[in-house]
Amino acid sequence: MTIRQVYNEAVAGGYTSLIYLIEWLVYEKKAVSMDGDARNIEYVCEKYGTALNPHIAGYKRRVEQRRRVSLQKPI
């Protein structure tokens, strides 16, 4: 299974933490690609565990801030 498939299932199921984790790994860290093996996510979670939480929380805040700013811009 690819990371893209896991991401699509996370979106469909509303698993926001997994969505942010995948986006952070793919877009911020560039540690994996969407076409990579989903086991890469498992590896990262097993290796770093709860140490990822502050990074994911920071990424979530930045994404939400960008959304608020983009919604406030006049058309």
C-alpha positions in Angstrom: 0.0 0.0 0.0 1.3 3.5 -0.8 1.3 6.5 1.4 -1.1 8.1 -1.0 -3.6 5.3 -0.5 -3.3 5.6 3.3 -3.7 9.4 3.0 -6.9 9.0 0.9 -8.3 6.6 3.5 -7.4 9.0 6.3 -9.2 11.8 4.5 -12.3 9.6 3.9 -12.3 8.4 7.5 -11.6 11.8 9.0 -8.4 10.8 10.7 -6.9 14.3 11.1 -3.9 13.3 13.1 -2.8 10.8 10.4 -3.5 13.4 7.7 -1.3 16.0 9.4 1.4 13.4 10.0 1.5 12.4 6.4 1.4 16.0 5.1 4.2 16.9 7.6 6.4 14.0 6.5 5.8 14.6 2.8 5.7 18.4 2.5 7.6 19.8 5.4 10.3 17.2 6.1 10.3 15.8 2.5 11.2 12.5 4.3 8.8 10.4 2.2 6.9 10.7 -1.1 3.2 10.0 -1.6 4.1 7.1 -3.8 6.4 5.5 -1.2 5.5 2.4 0.8 3.2 3.0 3.7 5.6 1.1 6.0 7.8 4.2 5.9 5.2 5.9 8.1 5.1 3.0 10.5 8.9 3.1 10.7 9.0 6.8 11.5 6.3 6.4 14.2 8.0 3.5 15.8 11.4 5.2 15.7 10.4 8.6 17.0 7.0 7.9 18.7 5.7 10.7 20.9 8.7 13.0 20.0 6.8 13.7 16.8 3.8 15.3 18.6 5.3 18.8 19.0 6.3 18.8 15.3 2.9 17.7 14.1 1.2 20.2 16.4 3.3 23.0 15.1 2.5 22.0 11.5 -1.2 21.9 12.3 -1.0 25.4 13.7 0.8 26.7 10.6 -1.8 25.1 8.3 -4.7 26.4 10.2 -3.2 29.9 10.3 -2.7 29.9 6.6 -6.3 28.9 6.1 -7.5 31.7 8.3 -5.4 34.2 6.5 -6.5 33.0 3.0 -10.1 33.2 4.1 -9.7 36.8 5.3 -8.2 38.0 2.0 -10.7 40.0 -0.2 -11.5 38.6 -3.6 
